[in-house]
Amino acid sequence: MVCPRILRLRSGYLAWGISLGILSILLPLQSLAIGFSDNSAIPSWAGPAIYSLGERGIITGNGDGSFAPDRPVNRAEFAKLFVGLHNLPGAALAAGQFTDVSGDEWYAPYVGAAVAKGWLNGYSDKTFRPGDPINRAEVAKIIGEALDEPFKSDIPAGAPWYDKYFYKLNDTGLMAHGTDFSNAEPAVYPTRAEVSEQLFRYMIYRQFLTTEDLQPFDGFDPYTATGGVMVVSDSLSSTDPLADASMYEYIEPFPLRYPISPNAGTMHIQDTGQLEAGYYLEPDERNIALHSLQFTCEKTAECKLYELRYRLVGIGHLSDFSSLWLEVDGRVASKEIMPISDTNTIDIQLSAPIVVSHVPRKVELRGSLIPTARKIDGRFAVFITEWVGANTRSMLGLFPLAGPDLKLLR
């Protein structure tokens, strides 16, 4: 049985594009920031994670109604977050364990629980420094200590203390958003948005989140669609980049044309967060980054990616482009396709399938405009998991995955 997938774009529902086997889950977009006054400041790559953790009471907003996604997280706050997502009871600290934590503070039980589990400790001067911002190295240590996987055994002598934790997070695909071991920047203070997104992926990796945890929005009576997506919208304006997805429009899935491997595991798909929010284009502009995705797979599995389907939504046509192609990790990985008709959906096949493991692979859609390109005001999107041609049906992503806004005004 194929479960119906329904998107209400921008104005209502966000399709939480989790496809484990062939099951998809819906979450309410209007609750994305749980009423946060600065919802527009929350990065798109972190919003669904913030929503999910907020729904579970793991994260909360500030007294003024904001979320403050760019604010650093202090050590006390992180202890509360990490203990909370494990659903652990608080624990008392040993008398005098930290000179700056008496035991009566709101965060003391969380610090006590994290210390008892061996996830964190204080400094050599017996302080905990709860108000200090936590840095990426400290986050890596706490997550690394909580993971059951063994540490890398051949770390070079004299390496910094945090290297073993970054190695483990790199191997499990749990590095901070947009980073890997080579650019971990251990001294950086991660923001609330970064921490939320990283901890959300940790919960998925530990299987604290399952399809049963992500329930459809109460009271939503979905339309019936078989094997595709019905796009439902009652308030999309003509200026909305997704307005081209008209009311009750059926989004066609891929035909199943690639062999499915029972050992492939789950493929994780997310926006890389490396592109600007939007671009103003010039006629005949070349080599434009139109869409960017990151793919990973479980450490013990090997996924293969063959093809992607994209749709240009909004105003514009593919025939305004002289060529479109895919790049993988910065290298051209497909033939250049020359659109010749006023369509808005295109399939691009990789020249050879790429192997996706726990090490992130970046796949970018790039293109060049023709000199006579007409008005463009839209963006490219991968709407559903079925638009990802791979050797697995088990995919985890926050669909639709859209690229930057593109504007060419004539």
C-alpha positions as CSV (number, residue, x, y, z in Angstrom):
1,M,0.0,0.0,0.0
2,V,1.3,3.5,-0.9
3,C,0.5,6.0,1.8
4,P,-0.8,9.3,0.4
5,R,1.5,12.3,0.6
6,I,0.0,15.8,0.8
7,L,1.8,19.1,0.9
8,R,0.3,22.4,1.9
9,L,3.0,24.7,0.8
10,R,4.0,27.8,2.8
11,S,0.5,28.4,4.1
12,G,-0.3,25.3,6.1
13,Y,1.4,22.0,6.2
14,L,5.0,21.1,5.7
15,A,5.6,17.7,4.3
16,W,8.0,16.0,6.5
17,G,9.4,13.9,3.8
18,I,10.3,10.8,5.7
19,S,10.0,7.8,3.6
20,L,10.9,4.7,5.5
21,G,9.9,2.0,3.1
22,I,7.0,3.9,1.6
23,L,5.6,5.8,4.6
24,S,5.4,9.6,4.6
25,I,4.6,11.9,7.6
26,L,3.1,15.3,7.8
27,L,3.8,18.1,10.3
28,P,2.1,21.4,10.7
29,L,4.0,24.3,9.3
30,Q,2.1,26.9,11.2
31,S,3.6,25.5,14.4
32,L,7.1,25.5,13.0
33,A,8.4,27.9,15.5
34,I,5.7,27.1,18.2
35,G,4.6,30.7,18.0
36,F,8.0,32.3,17.9
37,S,8.0,35.9,17.0
38,D,11.2,35.6,14.9
39,N,10.2,32.6,12.8
40,S,11.5,34.3,9.7
41,A,15.0,34.4,11.2
42,I,15.1,30.6,11.6
43,P,17.2,29.0,8.8
44,S,15.3,26.7,6.5
45,W,17.8,23.9,7.2
46,A,17.1,24.1,11.0
47,G,13.3,24.9,11.1
48,P,11.9,21.4,10.9
49,A,14.4,20.2,13.6
50,I,13.4,23.1,15.9
51,Y,9.7,22.3,15.3
52,S,10.2,18.6,16.1
53,L,12.2,19.2,19.3
54,G,9.8,22.0,20.3
55,E,6.8,19.7,19.9
56,R,8.4,17.3,22.4
57,G,9.3,20.0,24.9
58,I,13.0,19.5,24.4
59,I,13.6,23.1,23.3
60,T,11.6,26.2,24.2
61,G,11.5,29.8,23.3
62,N,12.5,32.9,25.2
63,G,10.3,35.0,27.5
64,D,9.8,37.6,24.8
65,G,8.3,35.0,22.4
66,S,11.4,34.6,20.3
67,F,13.6,31.6,19.5
68,A,16.8,33.6,18.8
69,P,18.3,31.0,16.4
70,D,21.6,32.9,16.2
71,R,22.2,33.0,19.9
72,P,24.9,30.7,21.4
73,V,23.9,27.9,23.8
74,N,25.5,27.9,27.2
75,R,26.7,24.8,29.1
76,A,23.7,24.6,31.4
77,E,21.2,24.9,28.5
78,F,23.0,22.2,26.6
79,A,22.9,19.9,29.6
80,K,19.2,20.4,29.8
81,L,18.8,19.7,26.1
82,F,20.8,16.6,26.0
83,V,19.3,15.0,29.2
84,G,15.9,16.0,28.0
85,L,16.1,14.3,24.6
86,H,17.2,11.1,26.4
87,N,14.1,11.5,28.7
88,L,16.3,10.9,31.8
89,P,15.3,12.0,35.3
90,G,17.4,14.6,37.0
91,A,20.1,13.6,39.4
92,A,21.7,15.2,42.4
93,L,25.4,16.3,42.2
94,A,27.8,15.1,44.8
95,A,28.4,17.7,47.5
96,G,31.0,20.2,46.4
97,Q,31.4,18.6,43.0
98,F,31.4,22.0,41.4
99,T,32.2,25.2,43.2
100,D,29.9,27.2,41.1
101,V,26.8,24.9,41.2
102,S,25.2,24.7,44.6
103,G,22.5,22.2,43.6
104,D,19.6,24.5,43.9
105,E,19.7,26.0,40.4
106,W,17.2,25.0,37.8
107,Y,19.8,23.3,35.7
108,A,21.5,21.4,38.5
109,P,19.5,18.2,38.1
110,Y,20.3,18.1,34.3
111,V,24.0,18.7,35.0
112,G,23.9,15.9,37.6
113,A,22.3,13.5,35.2
114,A,24.8,14.2,32.5
115,V,27.7,13.9,34.9
116,A,26.3,10.6,36.2
117,K,26.2,9.2,32.6
118,G,29.8,10.3,32.0
119,W,28.8,12.7,29.2
120,L,30.3,15.8,30.7
121,N,32.5,17.0,33.5
122,G,33.9,20.3,34.8
123,Y,37.2,22.0,34.6
124,S,40.4,21.4,36.6
125,D,39.6,24.2,39.0
126,K,36.4,22.3,40.0
127,T,34.1,24.8,38.2
128,F,31.3,23.9,35.7
129,R,30.9,27.4,34.3
130,P,27.2,26.9,33.5
131,G,26.8,30.4,31.9
132,D,29.7,30.0,29.5
133,P,28.8,29.3,25.8
134,I,29.5,25.7,24.8
135,N,31.8,25.3,21.9
136,R,31.8,22.7,19.1
137,A,34.5,20.6,20.7
138,E,32.5,20.3,23.9
139,V,29.4,19.4,22.0
140,A,31.4,16.8,20.1
141,K,32.7,15.3,23.4
142,I,29.2,15.0,24.9
143,I,27.6,13.4,21.8
144,G,30.7,11.2,21.3
145,E,30.6,9.9,24.9
146,A,26.9,9.1,24.5
147,L,27.4,7.0,21.3
148,D,28.1,3.3,21.6
149,E,30.5,3.2,18.6
150,P,34.2,2.7,19.5
151,F,36.6,5.5,19.1
152,K,39.1,5.6,16.2
153,S,42.1,3.5,17.2
154,D,44.8,5.1,15.1
155,I,44.6,8.8,16.1
156,P,48.0,10.4,15.7
157,A,50.0,10.9,18.9
158,G,49.8,14.5,20.1
159,A,46.5,15.2,18.4
160,P,44.1,17.6,20.3
161,W,41.9,16.0,22.9
162,Y,38.8,16.7,20.9
163,D,40.0,14.9,17.7
164,K,38.7,11.5,18.8
165,Y,35.3,12.9,19.2
166,F,35.2,14.7,15.9
167,Y,36.4,11.5,14.2
168,K,33.5,9.6,15.8
169,L,31.0,12.3,14.8
170,N,32.4,12.4,11.3
171,D,32.1,8.6,10.9
172,T,28.5,8.7,12.1
173,G,27.4,11.7,10.1
174,L,26.7,13.8,13.2
175,M,29.1,16.7,12.7
176,A,27.6,20.2,13.0
177,H,25.6,21.3,10.0
178,G,27.7,22.1,6.9
179,T,31.0,20.8,8.5
180,D,33.2,17.7,8.4
181,F,36.4,16.7,10.2
182,S,38.4,19.0,8.0
183,N,36.5,22.2,9.0
184,A,35.2,21.3,12.4
185,E,36.3,24.7,14.0
186,P,36.3,23.4,17.6
187,A,36.4,26.8,19.2
188,V,33.3,28.1,17.4
189,Y,30.2,28.6,19.6
190,P,27.3,26.9,17.9
191,T,24.0,28.7,17.6
192,R,20.7,27.5,18.9
193,A,19.7,26.7,15.3
194,E,22.9,24.6,14.8
195,V,22.6,22.7,18.1
196,S,18.9,21.9,17.4
197,E,19.6,20.5,14.0
198,Q,22.6,18.5,15.1
199,L,20.7,17.0,18.1
200,F,17.8,16.2,15.9
201,R,20.0,14.1,13.6
202,Y,21.5,12.5,16.8
203,M,18.0,11.5,17.8
204,I,17.4,9.9,14.4
205,Y,20.7,8.1,14.5
206,R,19.9,6.7,18.0
207,Q,16.4,5.8,16.8
208,F,14.8,8.0,19.4
209,L,12.6,9.2,16.6
210,T,10.6,6.8,14.5
211,T,7.7,7.0,12.1
212,E,5.4,6.4,15.1
213,D,6.8,9.5,16.9
214,L,6.0,11.8,13.9
215,Q,2.2,11.8,13.8
216,P,0.0,13.6,11.3
217,F,-1.4,16.9,12.4
218,D,-4.6,16.4,14.5
219,G,-7.8,17.1,12.6
220,F,-6.2,16.9,9.1
221,D,-8.3,14.9,6.7
222,P,-5.9,14.1,3.9
223,Y,-7.1,13.8,0.3
224,T,-6.4,10.4,-1.4
225,A,-3.6,10.2,-3.8
226,T,-1.8,7.0,-4.9
227,G,1.9,7.0,-5.3
228,G,2.3,10.7,-5.6
229,V,1.6,14.0,-3.9
230,M,-1.5,16.1,-4.0
231,V,-0.4,19.7,-3.6
232,V,-3.1,21.6,-1.7
233,S,-3.0,25.4,-1.2
234,D,-5.7,28.0,-0.6
235,S,-3.6,31.1,-0.1
236,L,-0.6,31.0,-2.3
237,S,-0.1,34.4,-4.0
238,S,1.2,34.9,-7.5
239,T,4.4,36.2,-6.0
240,D,5.1,33.0,-4.0
241,P,7.9,31.0,-5.6
242,L,5.9,27.9,-5.1
243,A,2.7,29.3,-6.5
244,D,3.2,27.3,-9.7
245,A,2.3,24.3,-7.7
246,S,-1.4,24.9,-8.3
247,M,-4.3,23.8,-6.2
248,Y,-4.9,20.0,-6.2
249,E,-2.0,19.3,-8.5
250,Y,-0.7,15.8,-8.6
251,I,3.0,15.4,-8.3
252,E,4.1,12.3,-10.3
253,P,6.7,10.0,-8.8
254,F,9.5,8.3,-10.6
255,P,8.7,5.0,-12.2
256,L,10.7,2.4,-10.3
257,R,13.6,1.8,-12.7
258,Y,16.6,1.1,-10.4
259,P,17.3,-2.2,-8.5
260,I,16.5,-2.0,-4.9
261,S,19.1,-3.4,-2.5
262,P,17.8,-5.0,0.7
263,N,21.2,-4.0,2.4
264,A,21.2,-0.4,1.3
265,G,19.9,1.1,4.5
266,T,18.4,4.5,5.0
267,M,19.5,7.4,2.8
268,H,19.5,10.8,4.6
269,I,18.9,13.8,2.4
270,Q,19.1,17.5,3.4
271,D,19.9,20.9,2.1
272,T,23.6,21.7,2.4
273,G,22.8,25.2,3.6
274,Q,25.8,26.5,1.5
275,L,23.8,28.5,-1.1
276,E,22.5,32.0,-0.7
277,A,18.8,32.5,0.0
278,G,18.4,34.0,-3.5
279,Y,20.1,35.3,-6.6
280,Y,19.5,38.0,-9.1
281,L,20.4,36.6,-12.5
282,E,21.7,38.2,-15.7
283,P,20.8,36.9,-19.2
284,D,23.5,34.5,-20.5
285,E,24.8,34.0,-16.9
286,R,26.9,30.8,-16.7
287,N,27.5,28.1,-14.2
288,I,24.8,29.1,-11.7
289,A,24.3,27.0,-8.5
290,L,20.6,26.2,-8.6
291,H,20.1,23.6,-5.9
292,S,22.4,21.8,-3.4
293,L,21.8,18.6,-1.4
294,Q,23.8,16.5,1.0
295,F,23.4,12.7,1.0
296,T,24.5,10.3,3.7
297,C,23.8,6.7,4.5
298,E,24.3,4.6,7.7
299,K,27.9,3.6,8.4
300,T,27.3,-0.1,7.8
301,A,25.3,0.4,4.7
302,E,26.0,1.5,1.1
303,C,23.5,3.4,-0.8
304,K,23.7,4.3,-4.5
305,L,22.3,7.4,-6.1
306,Y,21.5,7.3,-9.8
307,E,19.2,10.2,-10.8
308,L,17.3,13.2,-9.5
309,R,14.2,14.9,-10.7
310,Y,13.9,18.7,-10.3
311,R,11.0,21.1,-10.9
312,L,11.3,24.8,-11.6
313,V,8.4,26.3,-9.6
314,G,7.2,29.9,-10.0
315,I,7.6,32.0,-13.1
316,G,9.9,30.7,-15.8
317,H,10.7,27.7,-18.0
318,L,13.5,25.3,-18.4
319,S,14.0,26.5,-22.0
320,D,15.4,29.7,-20.5
321,F,18.5,27.6,-19.7
322,S,21.0,26.6,-22.3
323,S,22.2,23.6,-20.2
324,L,21.6,21.9,-16.9
325,W,23.9,19.4,-15.2
326,L,24.9,17.8,-11.9
327,E,28.1,18.1,-9.9
328,V,29.1,15.8,-7.1
329,D,31.6,17.1,-4.5
330,G,32.6,19.9,-6.9
331,R,33.1,17.7,-10.0
332,V,30.8,17.4,-13.1
333,A,29.0,14.1,-12.7
334,S,26.4,14.1,-15.5
335,K,25.9,15.0,-19.1
336,E,24.8,18.6,-19.9
337,I,21.1,18.6,-20.7
338,M,19.8,21.2,-23.1
339,P,16.1,21.8,-22.4
340,I,14.2,22.4,-25.6
341,S,10.6,22.9,-24.5
342,D,8.6,25.0,-22.1
343,T,8.4,22.3,-19.5
344,N,9.2,22.8,-15.8
345,T,10.3,19.3,-14.7
346,I,13.5,17.5,-15.7
347,D,15.2,14.2,-14.8
348,I,19.0,14.3,-14.7
349,Q,20.9,11.0,-14.6
350,L,24.4,10.7,-13.2
351,S,27.0,9.5,-15.6
352,A,27.8,6.7,-13.1
353,P,26.0,6.0,-9.8
354,I,27.6,7.5,-6.8
355,V,28.2,5.5,-3.6
356,V,26.7,7.2,-0.6
357,S,28.1,6.2,2.8
358,H,28.3,7.8,6.2
359,V,30.6,10.4,4.7
360,P,28.5,13.2,3.2
361,R,28.3,13.6,-0.6
362,K,27.2,17.0,-2.0
363,V,25.1,17.0,-5.2
364,E,24.5,20.3,-6.9
365,L,22.3,21.2,-9.8
366,R,24.0,23.8,-12.0
367,G,22.9,25.6,-15.1
368,S,23.6,28.4,-17.6
369,L,21.0,30.8,-19.1
370,I,20.5,31.6,-22.7
371,P,21.0,35.3,-23.8
372,T,17.3,35.6,-24.5
373,A,16.1,34.2,-21.2
374,R,12.7,35.5,-20.2
375,K,11.5,36.6,-16.8
376,I,12.3,34.1,-14.0
377,D,11.0,34.3,-10.5
378,G,11.1,30.9,-8.9
379,R,13.3,28.1,-7.7
380,F,14.2,24.5,-8.3
381,A,12.7,21.9,-5.9
382,V,12.9,18.1,-5.4
383,F,9.3,17.5,-4.2
384,I,9.2,13.9,-2.9
385,T,11.4,11.0,-2.0
386,E,10.3,9.2,-5.2
387,W,12.1,12.0,-7.1
388,V,15.4,10.5,-5.8
389,G,16.5,7.6,-8.0
390,A,18.4,5.3,-5.7
391,N,18.9,1.7,-4.7
392,T,16.8,2.1,-1.5
393,R,13.2,3.0,-0.7
394,S,14.1,4.0,2.8
395,M,14.8,7.7,2.7
396,L,14.8,10.4,5.4
397,G,14.5,14.1,4.4
398,L,12.4,17.2,4.9
399,F,10.6,17.5,1.6
400,P,10.0,19.5,-0.6
401,L,13.7,20.4,-0.8
402,A,13.9,23.8,-2.5
403,G,16.9,25.7,-3.8
404,P,17.5,29.5,-3.7
405,D,15.1,32.0,-5.1
406,L,16.1,32.9,-8.6
407,K,15.1,36.3,-10.1
408,L,15.7,37.4,-13.7
409,L,13.7,40.5,-14.5
410,R,13.3,41.5,-18.2
